[in-house]
């Protein structure tokens, strides 16, 4: 009884306990007060707004202009339900914003030649989620089976419209083999548009009509099929290829003028010169030196250390299909000959004939 009496007496004397003082509005985490106390500047866009004695105007600005920022969570306060729901709402599948973002992701994959699996990478998904929490990343199969054909059809339609007004085109083509050992032929057209600008566009990368036959007739049939698909066969004035005899005969079957690739012709000429007895021994030795340094991690480490620079140079290996690579290889060896000699002399397994 005394306990209750004491409490009652204390309340009567001191009065009710004071209410907890309300902290500053969470809006001020996104605004900065100006010298004029009736105005505040947005920290995100720099716009200055009137406060009118309260923060309603500022809160409305954040909701309309910066909806992705959470302005409802402050110390000792709970988030408002409507704001919580707004942050977790995803774009509808038919919304223009989602379609736009899907297209840009597909364009990035196509332009940068990225695998479709990158859309499943955690780092990439986290980046997109933080940039726009409302965007839900589709699966790789969606981009492969839906977005890629859709983008291809759009770009093909644009190119077809541009080619309709072009009277003449030239074609470059070449055959190549993939890492899966599958043969393909790529066809690229070149033309001058209405603005008198030279335009190049890849028409197709496809298998030969008969994949097991690489004859001139089969190549000609494949080119004819591709050009007919684009309605360009009657517009082609010349076909540029390498100096391969089969390609030349294919152009004869198509009855279209053949023009040998100038760069390929130069490369054939330079390769013949590099086979001369006065050059071949030097070139062989340089290629052996470069090959040894590249395959030996110990020799490579010593070579870089001997250069005594922050950004050491590497060696360039000669490639038969690139005539200037032989020049670049010898030039780099001359630039680093001192460090190269130190590395070769200091490596036990280096053949004696490689020493300078």
Order of alpha helices (4+ residues) and beta strands (2+ residues): alpha-beta-beta-beta-alpha-alpha-alpha-alpha-alpha-beta-beta-beta-alpha-beta-alpha-beta-alpha-alpha-alpha-alpha-alpha
